[in-house]
Amino acid sequence: MKQRGEKISMLTAYDYSMAQILDGAGIDVLLVGDSASNVMAGHETTLPITLDQMIYHAASVVRAVGRAFVVVDMPFGSYQGNSSEALRSAIRIMKESGGHGVKLEGGAEVKESIIRILTAGIPVMGHLGLTPQSIYKFGTYTVRAKEETEAQKLIEDAKLLEELGCFALVLEKIPSALAKQVAEQLTIPVIGIGAGPDVDGQVLVVHDMLGITKEFKPRFLRRYAELGDLMHDAVARYISDVKSRDFPTADEAY
């Protein structure tokens, strides 16, 4: 798709019903994101979600999919600092969920983990820029790589990930000009989230773009629906009908 100049569409999914809708609509890639920690479990960060929980979400998504490519996030603690643990984690994800590849955050510092996972024949997607699993190191969710030193390291890390054998790369919340530079220098697809229009594809958290979540309002987010409002109104009408004895009617009873 990158070679043809065709943009890649990617959204997150965490459950069977939503994945079935997204796959049916023709999405190219579904990411079982560790953002499930936020939107599904209500945690403040992505750090608390476990490998078992990620496998549960991923297996639910895979059962719904007929055409999309499914990538599964490796959660915090499942690959950092120990390449053997990384390999075991990735193998569990592939065997137990049926996913098609894994994604992990970081560059040179996770090199050994990426090499070990790739030796098992497991496709790896990289993730640079704002890496939410490192939020306590950054201290903030603001734009990354604005300074020359960090920007240069990001470019070097991106090239390293491609050389190691990653099949694609996510760039999160970095300057548009830098993302364009990386996408042009790499032959693998570069997927952006808050990285401007000049990358090879885009990804958003599905609950954000559908308007189910309300509190998250970054500049890069476009809401394509306000499902949160629709769902609220539908539930309010249901409650009213139950209270007023309008539901169920004789036609809705056996």
N, C-alpha and C positions, 0 to 999 in steps of 0.2 A: 504493500500500500504506500509506503514511503517512496519507493522507487517510481510509482505511478503518480505521485503527487496527490494521492487521495488521503484526506484527513481521517484520523482514527477516533471513533467515539467510544468513550469509556465512562462507566458509572459504577458506584459501589452497589453491592447487594448483600443482604445478610440472611434472607429467609426465602422459602420456596415460592410463596405467592408473589412477592415483589419480583423475584428473579424471572418467574414465568412471564410476567408482564413486560419486563425490560427485554428479555430475549425475543419475545414475540414481536416487539416493536422494531427489532433489527439492530440492537446495540452490538458493536464489534467485540468489546471486551468488558467483562464484569470483574470488578475487584472486590473480593471479600476482604474489606479493609479492617484494620484494627480500630478504626473509627467506630466499630460496633461497640467498643468500650464506652464511647460517648453517647451515641444516638440510641443504642439498644439497651445499655445497662445503666446509663446515667452517671458514669464516672466523669470527673473533671478532665482527666487526661487519658491517653491511650495505654498507659503503663500497666494498669491492673489486669487487663484481659489475659487469660491463660492460653496455653497451647491447646488444651482440651476444648475450651470454649471456641477458639478459632476453627478447630476441626468440625465441631458441631455446626457452626454457621456455614462453613464451606460445603459440607456434605448436603445441607439443606438446599443450597444454591445449585449445586451440581445436579441434583435430582430434577431440577426444573428446566435445565438448559438443553436446547436442541442444537444450537448453532454457535453461540458466543464462546469466546476463549475465556476461561476462568483462571484468574490469578489470585493467590491467597497470600495475605500478609503474614510474615513470620513475626510473632509478638515479641515484645521486649523480654529479654532474658533467655530467648530460645536459640540465639546464634552469636551474641557478642562475646568475644574473648575466649571462645572454645570451639574450634572448628569441628571437633568430634561431636559435640553437643548439637552444633548447627546441622550437621549431616543427619543425625538421628531425628531431629525435629522436622527437617524437610522431608525425610522418608515417611515419617508418620503422617504428615499432611497429605502427601501424594497417595499413600496406601489407604488411609482411612477416610479421606474426603472425596477422592477422585478428581481433585483439581488438576489443572493443566500446567501450572507453574507456580513459583513462589516469588514474593517480593520482599526485599529487606533494605534497611536504611543504612547509608554510610558509604564511604569510599575506601581509601587505602587501609583504614583501620579494620575493615571487615574482609580484607582481601583473602585471607586464609580460609574463612568460612565459605566464601563464594567459590573458591577453587574446589573445596571438598564437595560441596553440593553439586557442582557441575560435573565432577568426575562420576557421580551416580546417574548422570543422564537427566538430571532435573533442570528444566529451564528456569533461569533466574532473571528477574526484572530488578534493576537498581532504583535508588531513590536518593536524590541529592537536593540541596537547598535547605528549606525549612524541614527538618526531620523531627516530627512530633515526639518520637521516643526519647529524644535528647532535650526535651523542653526545659528540664531543670539545669542543664548546662547553659542553654541560651538565655533562660530567664524571661523570655518574651516570645510572642508569636509574630513579631514584626518581620518585615522583608529581610531576607538574608542576602549575603554576597554583594552588598552595596559598596564595600571598600575593596580596593584593588587586590589586597593580599588574599582575602577570602574568595574573591571572584576567580583569581588565578588558580587557587587550590581546587575550586569547583570544576574548572575546565580540565585540570590534570586528573582529577578523580573520575570525571566523565569519560575521558579517553582511556583511563585504566580499566574501568568497568567494561567498556567495549572490548578492549584487548583480552581481558580475562574470559570473555565469552557471554556476557549478559546479552539477552535478546532485545531488550528495550530499557528505557530509562524514564523515570518520573522526575520532573523538576518542579518543586513546590515553592511558591512565593519568593521569586527572585526577579530582578529587573528584566524587562522584556528584551532589551538589547543583548543582555548576556545569554538569555535563553535562545535567542535567534542564532547567536554565535555558536553555541554548543550544538544546536540542531544541524547547522550547516557543516560542522566539522566531523560529525559522527555519521556513520552509515546505518546504525541501528535507529529505530524510531524513538523520538523524544516526546513524551506525553506531559503536558503542562497542567498545573493547577495554580492559577495566579502567576503565570509565567508569560502572559501575552499571547498574541495570535500567530507568531512566526515559528511555532513548533509543529510537530507532526500529528498531534492529536490533543484532545482535552479530556480531563476527568473532573467530576464533581461528586460530592456526597449526595446520594439520591434524595435523602430526607431534606437536604438544604434546597436543592433545585426544585423540589415539588412543594416547598412551603410548609412542610410538616414541622420542621424546627423553626423557631421564631427568633431566638436570641442571637443567632450567629449571622452577622451581616457584613462580611468583608467586601471590599471593592470588587473582587474577582467573581463574586457569586451573582448569577442571573437566576431569578426565580421564574420558572416556566409555568407554575400553577400555585394556587394557594389552598392546597389540600387540607392544611390544618384548619382553616376557617370552614371549609366545606364539611369536614368530619365533625367539627364542634357543633355546627348547625344541625347536622343530621342526628347526632346523639341527643341534642336538646329537643328536637321534634319527637324523637322516639320516647323520651322521658315524658314529654307532655301528653302524647297519645296513650301511654300506659296509665298515667295518673288520671286522665279524663275518661278512661275505659273505651277509648276509640280504637285501641288495638288490644287484642285481635277482634275483628268483626266476625260475623257468622260465616262469611265466605272464607275466612282464614282459619276456621276451626273444623275439626273432623266430626 
